[in-house]
Amino acid sequence: MAIPGATGNERLDTMHNVLQTGRVGLLLLVPGRPTTLRVDGRACVSARPVLLAQLTPVGTPPVTARQRLAAGAVDAC
């Protein structure tokens, strides 16, 4: 899972937390449902061009992305 750095979600405290701990916790709201989805685990801040290009639906690629790493994954940052 990768979340692009875009206007409105470039919170420095979040990036600092990921850089310091190597972990992330996300609480995702599901529109129209009374439930939420929690995602947590190892994470990193990545500036790899290949990853950032995949996160560009329109316009220019983001400068960074927070990436949640799968359990047992080789460090992809």
PyMOL Python script that loads the backbone (N, CA, C, O; Angstrom):
from pymol import cmd

cmd.read_pdbstr("""\
ATOM      1  N   MET A   1       0.861  -1.153   0.000  1.00  0.00           N
ATOM      2  CA  MET A   1       0.000   0.000   0.000  1.00  0.00           C
ATOM      3  C   MET A   1       0.909   1.217   0.000  1.00  0.00           C
ATOM      4  O   MET A   1       1.866   1.280   0.771  1.00  0.00           O
ATOM      5  N   ALA A   2       0.618   2.177  -0.853  1.00  0.00           N
ATOM      6  CA  ALA A   2       1.396   3.411  -0.912  1.00  0.00           C
ATOM      7  C   ALA A   2       0.439   4.592  -0.934  1.00  0.00           C
ATOM      8  O   ALA A   2      -0.571   4.575  -1.638  1.00  0.00           O
ATOM      9  N   ILE A   3       0.764   5.615  -0.157  1.00  0.00           N
ATOM     10  CA  ILE A   3      -0.044   6.826  -0.099  1.00  0.00           C
ATOM     11  C   ILE A   3       0.817   7.967  -0.619  1.00  0.00           C
ATOM     12  O   ILE A   3       1.837   8.296  -0.014  1.00  0.00           O
ATOM     13  N   PRO A   4       0.421   8.576  -1.735  1.00  0.00           N
ATOM     14  CA  PRO A   4       1.244   9.647  -2.292  1.00  0.00           C
ATOM     15  C   PRO A   4       1.210  10.895  -1.428  1.00  0.00           C
ATOM     16  O   PRO A   4       0.194  11.220  -0.815  1.00  0.00           O
ATOM     17  N   GLY A   5       2.339  11.585  -1.392  1.00  0.00           N
ATOM     18  CA  GLY A   5       2.389  12.881  -0.738  1.00  0.00           C
ATOM     19  C   GLY A   5       1.709  13.880  -1.653  1.00  0.00           C
ATOM     20  O   GLY A   5       2.184  14.126  -2.762  1.00  0.00           O
ATOM     21  N   ALA A   6       0.608  14.460  -1.207  1.00  0.00           N
ATOM     22  CA  ALA A   6      -0.147  15.408  -2.020  1.00  0.00           C
ATOM     23  C   ALA A   6      -0.604  16.552  -1.136  1.00  0.00           C
ATOM     24  O   ALA A   6      -0.546  16.461   0.090  1.00  0.00           O
ATOM     25  N   THR A   7      -1.056  17.624  -1.757  1.00  0.00           N
ATOM     26  CA  THR A   7      -1.548  18.765  -1.000  1.00  0.00           C
ATOM     27  C   THR A   7      -2.599  18.288  -0.008  1.00  0.00           C
ATOM     28  O   THR A   7      -3.586  17.655  -0.384  1.00  0.00           O
ATOM     29  N   GLY A   8      -2.377  18.598   1.248  1.00  0.00           N
ATOM     30  CA  GLY A   8      -3.341  18.222   2.277  1.00  0.00           C
ATOM     31  C   GLY A   8      -2.951  17.007   3.092  1.00  0.00           C
ATOM     32  O   GLY A   8      -3.436  16.852   4.212  1.00  0.00           O
ATOM     33  N   ASN A   9      -2.082  16.125   2.569  1.00  0.00           N
ATOM     34  CA  ASN A   9      -1.688  14.965   3.378  1.00  0.00           C
ATOM     35  C   ASN A   9      -0.183  14.909   3.623  1.00  0.00           C
ATOM     36  O   ASN A   9       0.332  13.862   4.015  1.00  0.00           O
ATOM     37  N   GLU A  10       0.514  15.983   3.408  1.00  0.00           N
ATOM     38  CA  GLU A  10       1.960  16.058   3.671  1.00  0.00           C
ATOM     39  C   GLU A  10       2.210  16.534   5.099  1.00  0.00           C
ATOM     40  O   GLU A  10       2.892  17.537   5.312  1.00  0.00           O
ATOM     41  N   ARG A  11       1.669  15.829   6.056  1.00  0.00           N
ATOM     42  CA  ARG A  11       1.851  16.217   7.455  1.00  0.00           C
ATOM     43  C   ARG A  11       3.250  15.835   7.909  1.00  0.00           C
ATOM     44  O   ARG A  11       3.627  14.664   7.862  1.00  0.00           O
ATOM     45  N   LEU A  12       4.018  16.827   8.349  1.00  0.00           N
ATOM     46  CA  LEU A  12       5.390  16.572   8.765  1.00  0.00           C
ATOM     47  C   LEU A  12       5.468  15.684   9.992  1.00  0.00           C
ATOM     48  O   LEU A  12       6.403  14.892  10.114  1.00  0.00           O
ATOM     49  N   ASP A  13       4.506  15.792  10.910  1.00  0.00           N
ATOM     50  CA  ASP A  13       4.555  14.940  12.096  1.00  0.00           C
ATOM     51  C   ASP A  13       4.372  13.474  11.723  1.00  0.00           C
ATOM     52  O   ASP A  13       4.979  12.600  12.343  1.00  0.00           O
ATOM     53  N   THR A  14       3.542  13.192  10.716  1.00  0.00           N
ATOM     54  CA  THR A  14       3.347  11.820  10.263  1.00  0.00           C
ATOM     55  C   THR A  14       4.619  11.275   9.642  1.00  0.00           C
ATOM     56  O   THR A  14       5.036  10.161   9.958  1.00  0.00           O
ATOM     57  N   MET A  15       5.247  12.054   8.753  1.00  0.00           N
ATOM     58  CA  MET A  15       6.500  11.600   8.139  1.00  0.00           C
ATOM     59  C   MET A  15       7.571  11.392   9.201  1.00  0.00           C
ATOM     60  O   MET A  15       8.323  10.419   9.150  1.00  0.00           O
ATOM     61  N   HIS A  16       7.639  12.308  10.163  1.00  0.00           N
ATOM     62  CA  HIS A  16       8.625  12.190  11.245  1.00  0.00           C
ATOM     63  C   HIS A  16       8.398  10.890  12.014  1.00  0.00           C
ATOM     64  O   HIS A  16       9.353  10.176  12.321  1.00  0.00           O
ATOM     65  N   ASN A  17       7.137  10.580  12.328  1.00  0.00           N
ATOM     66  CA  ASN A  17       6.831   9.348  13.057  1.00  0.00           C
ATOM     67  C   ASN A  17       7.260   8.113  12.273  1.00  0.00           C
ATOM     68  O   ASN A  17       7.841   7.189  12.843  1.00  0.00           O
ATOM     69  N   VAL A  18       6.979   8.089  10.977  1.00  0.00           N
ATOM     70  CA  VAL A  18       7.373   6.941  10.148  1.00  0.00           C
ATOM     71  C   VAL A  18       8.892   6.822  10.096  1.00  0.00           C
ATOM     72  O   VAL A  18       9.431   5.721  10.217  1.00  0.00           O
ATOM     73  N   LEU A  19       9.588   7.944   9.918  1.00  0.00           N
ATOM     74  CA  LEU A  19      11.053   7.910   9.860  1.00  0.00           C
ATOM     75  C   LEU A  19      11.652   7.463  11.185  1.00  0.00           C
ATOM     76  O   LEU A  19      12.642   6.731  11.199  1.00  0.00           O
ATOM     77  N   GLN A  20      11.067   7.893  12.302  1.00  0.00           N
ATOM     78  CA  GLN A  20      11.597   7.551  13.623  1.00  0.00           C
ATOM     79  C   GLN A  20      11.332   6.101  14.009  1.00  0.00           C
ATOM     80  O   GLN A  20      12.206   5.435  14.564  1.00  0.00           O
ATOM     81  N   THR A  21      10.119   5.605  13.716  1.00  0.00           N
ATOM     82  CA  THR A  21       9.724   4.288  14.214  1.00  0.00           C
ATOM     83  C   THR A  21       9.732   3.195  13.156  1.00  0.00           C
ATOM     84  O   THR A  21       9.820   2.013  13.488  1.00  0.00           O
ATOM     85  N   GLY A  22       9.640   3.581  11.872  1.00  0.00           N
ATOM     86  CA  GLY A  22       9.551   2.576  10.814  1.00  0.00           C
ATOM     87  C   GLY A  22       8.211   1.864  10.807  1.00  0.00           C
ATOM     88  O   GLY A  22       8.084   0.774  10.249  1.00  0.00           O
ATOM     89  N   ARG A  23       7.199   2.487  11.437  1.00  0.00           N
ATOM     90  CA  ARG A  23       5.870   1.883  11.529  1.00  0.00           C
ATOM     91  C   ARG A  23       4.806   2.919  11.199  1.00  0.00           C
ATOM     92  O   ARG A  23       5.043   4.125  11.281  1.00  0.00           O
ATOM     93  N   VAL A  24       3.614   2.422  10.820  1.00  0.00           N
ATOM     94  CA  VAL A  24       2.499   3.300  10.499  1.00  0.00           C
ATOM     95  C   VAL A  24       1.203   2.656  10.973  1.00  0.00           C
ATOM     96  O   VAL A  24       1.079   1.432  11.018  1.00  0.00           O
ATOM     97  N   GLY A  25       0.250   3.496  11.322  1.00  0.00           N
ATOM     98  CA  GLY A  25      -1.097   3.044  11.644  1.00  0.00           C
ATOM     99  C   GLY A  25      -2.089   3.951  10.938  1.00  0.00           C
ATOM    100  O   GLY A  25      -2.032   5.172  11.085  1.00  0.00           O
ATOM    101  N   LEU A  26      -2.984   3.368  10.183  1.00  0.00           N
ATOM    102  CA  LEU A  26      -3.984   4.131   9.433  1.00  0.00           C
ATOM    103  C   LEU A  26      -5.370   3.669   9.841  1.00  0.00           C
ATOM    104  O   LEU A  26      -5.607   2.474  10.015  1.00  0.00           O
ATOM    105  N   LEU A  27      -6.275   4.605   9.993  1.00  0.00           N
ATOM    106  CA  LEU A  27      -7.670   4.284  10.238  1.00  0.00           C
ATOM    107  C   LEU A  27      -8.443   4.837   9.049  1.00  0.00           C
ATOM    108  O   LEU A  27      -8.557   6.053   8.891  1.00  0.00           O
ATOM    109  N   LEU A  28      -8.970   3.953   8.214  1.00  0.00           N
ATOM    110  CA  LEU A  28      -9.638   4.344   6.986  1.00  0.00           C
ATOM    111  C   LEU A  28     -11.148   4.315   7.186  1.00  0.00           C
ATOM    112  O   LEU A  28     -11.700   3.346   7.705  1.00  0.00           O
ATOM    113  N   LEU A  29     -11.801   5.386   6.768  1.00  0.00           N
ATOM    114  CA  LEU A  29     -13.262   5.463   6.841  1.00  0.00           C
ATOM    115  C   LEU A  29     -13.841   4.895   5.556  1.00  0.00           C
ATOM    116  O   LEU A  29     -13.357   5.192   4.464  1.00  0.00           O
ATOM    117  N   VAL A  30     -14.869   4.085   5.688  1.00  0.00           N
ATOM    118  CA  VAL A  30     -15.520   3.483   4.530  1.00  0.00           C
ATOM    119  C   VAL A  30     -16.820   4.247   4.294  1.00  0.00           C
ATOM    120  O   VAL A  30     -17.750   4.134   5.093  1.00  0.00           O
ATOM    121  N   PRO A  31     -16.905   5.036   3.193  1.00  0.00           N
ATOM    122  CA  PRO A  31     -18.106   5.839   2.946  1.00  0.00           C
ATOM    123  C   PRO A  31     -19.377   4.985   2.909  1.00  0.00           C
ATOM    124  O   PRO A  31     -19.411   3.921   2.290  1.00  0.00           O
ATOM    125  N   GLY A  32     -20.411   5.472   3.581  1.00  0.00           N
ATOM    126  CA  GLY A  32     -21.697   4.785   3.575  1.00  0.00           C
ATOM    127  C   GLY A  32     -21.787   3.597   4.509  1.00  0.00           C
ATOM    128  O   GLY A  32     -22.809   2.912   4.547  1.00  0.00           O
ATOM    129  N   ARG A  33     -20.726   3.344   5.264  1.00  0.00           N
ATOM    130  CA  ARG A  33     -20.737   2.204   6.193  1.00  0.00           C
ATOM    131  C   ARG A  33     -20.386   2.679   7.598  1.00  0.00           C
ATOM    132  O   ARG A  33     -19.641   3.645   7.761  1.00  0.00           O
ATOM    133  N   PRO A  34     -20.911   2.015   8.595  1.00  0.00           N
ATOM    134  CA  PRO A  34     -20.609   2.408   9.972  1.00  0.00           C
ATOM    135  C   PRO A  34     -19.312   1.781  10.487  1.00  0.00           C
ATOM    136  O   PRO A  34     -19.055   1.796  11.691  1.00  0.00           O
ATOM    137  N   THR A  35     -18.500   1.234   9.593  1.00  0.00           N
ATOM    138  CA  THR A  35     -17.277   0.559  10.007  1.00  0.00           C
ATOM    139  C   THR A  35     -16.046   1.315   9.518  1.00  0.00           C
ATOM    140  O   THR A  35     -16.125   2.186   8.652  1.00  0.00           O
ATOM    141  N   THR A  36     -14.918   0.955  10.095  1.00  0.00           N
ATOM    142  CA  THR A  36     -13.627   1.495   9.674  1.00  0.00           C
ATOM    143  C   THR A  36     -12.691   0.336   9.371  1.00  0.00           C
ATOM    144  O   THR A  36     -12.954  -0.806   9.747  1.00  0.00           O
ATOM    145  N   LEU A  37     -11.609   0.641   8.693  1.00  0.00           N
ATOM    146  CA  LEU A  37     -10.590  -0.361   8.385  1.00  0.00           C
ATOM    147  C   LEU A  37      -9.279   0.128   8.959  1.00  0.00           C
ATOM    148  O   LEU A  37      -8.844   1.236   8.648  1.00  0.00           O
ATOM    149  N   ARG A  38      -8.636  -0.684   9.799  1.00  0.00           N
ATOM    150  CA  ARG A  38      -7.351  -0.316  10.392  1.00  0.00           C
ATOM    151  C   ARG A  38      -6.250  -1.070   9.672  1.00  0.00           C
ATOM    152  O   ARG A  38      -6.327  -2.285   9.488  1.00  0.00           O
ATOM    153  N   VAL A  39      -5.211  -0.327   9.260  1.00  0.00           N
ATOM    154  CA  VAL A  39      -4.032  -0.901   8.616  1.00  0.00           C
ATOM    155  C   VAL A  39      -2.830  -0.440   9.428  1.00  0.00           C
ATOM    156  O   VAL A  39      -2.648   0.759   9.637  1.00  0.00           O
ATOM    157  N   ASP A  40      -2.012  -1.374   9.885  1.00  0.00           N
ATOM    158  CA  ASP A  40      -0.799  -0.970  10.589  1.00  0.00           C
ATOM    159  C   ASP A  40       0.324  -1.948  10.302  1.00  0.00           C
ATOM    160  O   ASP A  40       0.089  -3.081   9.881  1.00  0.00           O
ATOM    161  N   GLY A  41       1.536  -1.499  10.535  1.00  0.00           N
ATOM    162  CA  GLY A  41       2.702  -2.347  10.295  1.00  0.00           C
ATOM    163  C   GLY A  41       3.934  -1.532   9.945  1.00  0.00           C
ATOM    164  O   GLY A  41       3.985  -0.324  10.176  1.00  0.00           O
ATOM    165  N   ARG A  42       4.919  -2.207   9.387  1.00  0.00           N
ATOM    166  CA  ARG A  42       6.166  -1.546   8.990  1.00  0.00           C
ATOM    167  C   ARG A  42       5.900  -0.588   7.839  1.00  0.00           C
ATOM    168  O   ARG A  42       5.050  -0.847   6.988  1.00  0.00           O
ATOM    169  N   ALA A  43       6.637   0.526   7.819  1.00  0.00           N
ATOM    170  CA  ALA A  43       6.433   1.515   6.763  1.00  0.00           C
ATOM    171  C   ALA A  43       7.717   2.297   6.529  1.00  0.00           C
ATOM    172  O   ALA A  43       8.660   2.232   7.318  1.00  0.00           O
ATOM    173  N   CYS A  44       7.730   3.040   5.425  1.00  0.00           N
ATOM    174  CA  CYS A  44       8.861   3.909   5.117  1.00  0.00           C
ATOM    175  C   CYS A  44       8.371   5.074   4.269  1.00  0.00           C
ATOM    176  O   CYS A  44       7.264   5.042   3.731  1.00  0.00           O
ATOM    177  N   VAL A  45       9.197   6.094   4.156  1.00  0.00           N
ATOM    178  CA  VAL A  45       8.936   7.198   3.240  1.00  0.00           C
ATOM    179  C   VAL A  45       9.839   6.951   2.041  1.00  0.00           C
ATOM    180  O   VAL A  45      11.053   6.816   2.189  1.00  0.00           O
ATOM    181  N   SER A  46       9.248   6.892   0.860  1.00  0.00           N
ATOM    182  CA  SER A  46       9.998   6.541  -0.344  1.00  0.00           C
ATOM    183  C   SER A  46       9.983   7.695  -1.347  1.00  0.00           C
ATOM    184  O   SER A  46       8.998   8.425  -1.453  1.00  0.00           O
ATOM    185  N   ALA A  47      11.076   7.847  -2.073  1.00  0.00           N
ATOM    186  CA  ALA A  47      11.160   8.822  -3.167  1.00  0.00           C
ATOM    187  C   ALA A  47      11.556   8.109  -4.456  1.00  0.00           C
ATOM    188  O   ALA A  47      12.079   8.739  -5.375  1.00  0.00           O
ATOM    189  N   ARG A  48      11.309   6.794  -4.530  1.00  0.00           N
ATOM    190  CA  ARG A  48      11.666   6.025  -5.731  1.00  0.00           C
ATOM    191  C   ARG A  48      10.795   6.446  -6.909  1.00  0.00           C
ATOM    192  O   ARG A  48       9.570   6.366  -6.818  1.00  0.00           O
ATOM    193  N   PRO A  49      11.398   6.895  -8.016  1.00  0.00           N
ATOM    194  CA  PRO A  49      10.643   7.358  -9.178  1.00  0.00           C
ATOM    195  C   PRO A  49       9.655   6.325  -9.727  1.00  0.00           C
ATOM    196  O   PRO A  49       8.566   6.697 -10.164  1.00  0.00           O
ATOM    197  N   VAL A  50      10.011   5.044  -9.714  1.00  0.00           N
ATOM    198  CA  VAL A  50       9.123   4.000 -10.240  1.00  0.00           C
ATOM    199  C   VAL A  50       7.834   3.946  -9.425  1.00  0.00           C
ATOM    200  O   VAL A  50       6.747   3.852  -9.995  1.00  0.00           O
ATOM    201  N   LEU A  51       7.940   4.004  -8.118  1.00  0.00           N
ATOM    202  CA  LEU A  51       6.761   3.992  -7.256  1.00  0.00           C
ATOM    203  C   LEU A  51       5.945   5.269  -7.443  1.00  0.00           C
ATOM    204  O   LEU A  51       4.727   5.204  -7.609  1.00  0.00           O
ATOM    205  N   LEU A  52       6.603   6.425  -7.419  1.00  0.00           N
ATOM    206  CA  LEU A  52       5.896   7.696  -7.516  1.00  0.00           C
ATOM    207  C   LEU A  52       5.167   7.847  -8.848  1.00  0.00           C
ATOM    208  O   LEU A  52       4.088   8.437  -8.894  1.00  0.00           O
ATOM    209  N   ALA A  53       5.734   7.328  -9.923  1.00  0.00           N
ATOM    210  CA  ALA A  53       5.081   7.408 -11.239  1.00  0.00           C
ATOM    211  C   ALA A  53       3.764   6.633 -11.247  1.00  0.00           C
ATOM    212  O   ALA A  53       2.823   7.012 -11.944  1.00  0.00           O
ATOM    213  N   GLN A  54       3.696   5.550 -10.472  1.00  0.00           N
ATOM    214  CA  GLN A  54       2.471   4.749 -10.405  1.00  0.00           C
ATOM    215  C   GLN A  54       1.371   5.445  -9.606  1.00  0.00           C
ATOM    216  O   GLN A  54       0.206   5.056  -9.686  1.00  0.00           O
ATOM    217  N   LEU A  55       1.734   6.467  -8.839  1.00  0.00           N
ATOM    218  CA  LEU A  55       0.788   7.167  -7.981  1.00  0.00           C
ATOM    219  C   LEU A  55       0.340   8.493  -8.582  1.00  0.00           C
ATOM    220  O   LEU A  55      -0.140   9.368  -7.862  1.00  0.00           O
ATOM    221  N   THR A  56       0.492   8.648  -9.886  1.00  0.00           N
ATOM    222  CA  THR A  56       0.183   9.907 -10.559  1.00  0.00           C
ATOM    223  C   THR A  56      -0.976   9.728 -11.522  1.00  0.00           C
ATOM    224  O   THR A  56      -0.750   9.484 -12.707  1.00  0.00           O
ATOM    225  N   PRO A  57      -2.235   9.843 -11.041  1.00  0.00           N
ATOM    226  CA  PRO A  57      -3.358   9.695 -11.962  1.00  0.00           C
ATOM    227  C   PRO A  57      -3.450  10.857 -12.946  1.00  0.00           C
ATOM    228  O   PRO A  57      -3.781  10.653 -14.114  1.00  0.00           O
ATOM    229  N   VAL A  58      -3.159  12.078 -12.485  1.00  0.00           N
ATOM    230  CA  VAL A  58      -3.203  13.268 -13.329  1.00  0.00           C
ATOM    231  C   VAL A  58      -2.149  14.243 -12.799  1.00  0.00           C
ATOM    232  O   VAL A  58      -2.006  14.417 -11.588  1.00  0.00           O
ATOM    233  N   GLY A  59      -1.424  14.865 -13.705  1.00  0.00           N
ATOM    234  CA  GLY A  59      -0.462  15.870 -13.266  1.00  0.00           C
ATOM    235  C   GLY A  59       0.919  15.309 -13.032  1.00  0.00           C
ATOM    236  O   GLY A  59       1.307  14.304 -13.628  1.00  0.00           O
ATOM    237  N   THR A  60       1.659  15.966 -12.161  1.00  0.00           N
ATOM    238  CA  THR A  60       3.040  15.582 -11.908  1.00  0.00           C
ATOM    239  C   THR A  60       3.105  14.576 -10.761  1.00  0.00           C
ATOM    240  O   THR A  60       2.238  14.579  -9.888  1.00  0.00           O
ATOM    241  N   PRO A  61       4.121  13.718 -10.755  1.00  0.00           N
ATOM    242  CA  PRO A  61       4.268  12.736  -9.672  1.00  0.00           C
ATOM    243  C   PRO A  61       4.503  13.426  -8.330  1.00  0.00           C
ATOM    244  O   PRO A  61       5.077  14.514  -8.287  1.00  0.00           O
ATOM    245  N   PRO A  62       4.061  12.799  -7.229  1.00  0.00           N
ATOM    246  CA  PRO A  62       4.345  13.358  -5.906  1.00  0.00           C
ATOM    247  C   PRO A  62       5.842  13.270  -5.622  1.00  0.00           C
ATOM    248  O   PRO A  62       6.554  12.494  -6.259  1.00  0.00           O
ATOM    249  N   VAL A  63       6.313  14.062  -4.670  1.00  0.00           N
ATOM    250  CA  VAL A  63       7.731  14.070  -4.305  1.00  0.00           C
ATOM    251  C   VAL A  63       8.074  12.865  -3.444  1.00  0.00           C
ATOM    252  O   VAL A  63       9.158  12.297  -3.576  1.00  0.00           O
ATOM    253  N   THR A  64       7.158  12.468  -2.559  1.00  0.00           N
ATOM    254  CA  THR A  64       7.374  11.315  -1.681  1.00  0.00           C
ATOM    255  C   THR A  64       6.081  10.524  -1.555  1.00  0.00           C
ATOM    256  O   THR A  64       5.005  10.971  -1.953  1.00  0.00           O
ATOM    257  N   ALA A  65       6.227   9.327  -0.986  1.00  0.00           N
ATOM    258  CA  ALA A  65       5.057   8.506  -0.668  1.00  0.00           C
ATOM    259  C   ALA A  65       5.365   7.717   0.599  1.00  0.00           C
ATOM    260  O   ALA A  65       6.496   7.281   0.816  1.00  0.00           O
ATOM    261  N   ARG A  66       4.344   7.543   1.427  1.00  0.00           N
ATOM    262  CA  ARG A  66       4.479   6.658   2.581  1.00  0.00           C
ATOM    263  C   ARG A  66       4.042   5.288   2.116  1.00  0.00           C
ATOM    264  O   ARG A  66       2.980   5.126   1.514  1.00  0.00           O
ATOM    265  N   GLN A  67       4.880   4.298   2.405  1.00  0.00           N
ATOM    266  CA  GLN A  67       4.626   2.960   1.886  1.00  0.00           C
ATOM    267  C   GLN A  67       4.541   1.978   3.034  1.00  0.00           C
ATOM    268  O   GLN A  67       5.446   1.904   3.865  1.00  0.00           O
ATOM    269  N   ARG A  68       3.444   1.216   3.084  1.00  0.00           N
ATOM    270  CA  ARG A  68       3.278   0.170   4.095  1.00  0.00           C
ATOM    271  C   ARG A  68       3.883  -1.081   3.517  1.00  0.00           C
ATOM    272  O   ARG A  68       3.513  -1.488   2.416  1.00  0.00           O
ATOM    273  N   LEU A  69       4.808  -1.707   4.227  1.00  0.00           N
ATOM    274  CA  LEU A  69       5.504  -2.883   3.742  1.00  0.00           C
ATOM    275  C   LEU A  69       4.800  -4.144   4.211  1.00  0.00           C
ATOM    276  O   LEU A  69       4.410  -4.240   5.375  1.00  0.00           O
ATOM    277  N   ALA A  70       4.635  -5.100   3.330  1.00  0.00           N
ATOM    278  CA  ALA A  70       4.002  -6.374   3.661  1.00  0.00           C
ATOM    279  C   ALA A  70       4.885  -7.155   4.633  1.00  0.00           C
ATOM    280  O   ALA A  70       6.109  -7.018   4.621  1.00  0.00           O
ATOM    281  N   ALA A  71       4.266  -7.959   5.457  1.00  0.00           N
ATOM    282  CA  ALA A  71       5.009  -8.788   6.406  1.00  0.00           C
ATOM    283  C   ALA A  71       5.998  -9.664   5.649  1.00  0.00           C
ATOM    284  O   ALA A  71       5.631 -10.322   4.676  1.00  0.00           O
ATOM    285  N   GLY A  72       7.235  -9.674   6.088  1.00  0.00           N
ATOM    286  CA  GLY A  72       8.257 -10.493   5.446  1.00  0.00           C
ATOM    287  C   GLY A  72       8.837  -9.886   4.189  1.00  0.00           C
ATOM    288  O   GLY A  72       9.688 -10.503   3.548  1.00  0.00           O
ATOM    289  N   ALA A  73       8.397  -8.681   3.813  1.00  0.00           N
ATOM    290  CA  ALA A  73       8.887  -8.052   2.586  1.00  0.00           C
ATOM    291  C   ALA A  73      10.313  -7.567   2.770  1.00  0.00           C
ATOM    292  O   ALA A  73      10.707  -7.138   3.854  1.00  0.00           O
ATOM    293  N   VAL A  74      11.073  -7.643   1.697  1.00  0.00           N
ATOM    294  CA  VAL A  74      12.415  -7.077   1.707  1.00  0.00           C
ATOM    295  C   VAL A  74      12.251  -5.569   1.691  1.00  0.00           C
ATOM    296  O   VAL A  74      11.341  -5.057   1.039  1.00  0.00           O
ATOM    297  N   ASP A  75      13.112  -4.848   2.395  1.00  0.00           N
ATOM    298  CA  ASP A  75      13.014  -3.384   2.472  1.00  0.00           C
ATOM    299  C   ASP A  75      12.991  -2.800   1.068  1.00  0.00           C
ATOM    300  O   ASP A  75      13.962  -2.920   0.321  1.00  0.00           O
ATOM    301  N   ALA A  76      11.873  -2.163   0.712  1.00  0.00           N
ATOM    302  CA  ALA A  76      11.676  -1.641  -0.645  1.00  0.00           C
ATOM    303  C   ALA A  76      11.847  -0.127  -0.710  1.00  0.00           C
ATOM    304  O   ALA A  76      11.477   0.490  -1.709  1.00  0.00           O
ATOM    305  N   CYS A  77      12.393   0.472   0.324  1.00  0.00           N
ATOM    306  CA  CYS A  77      12.482   1.932   0.333  1.00  0.00           C
ATOM    307  C   CYS A  77      13.790   2.450  -0.141  1.00  0.00           C
ATOM    308  O   CYS A  77      13.995   3.663  -0.182  1.00  0.00           O
TER     309      CYS A  77
END
""", "prot")
cmd.dss("prot")
cmd.show_as("cartoon", "prot")
cmd.util.cbc("prot")
cmd.orient("prot")
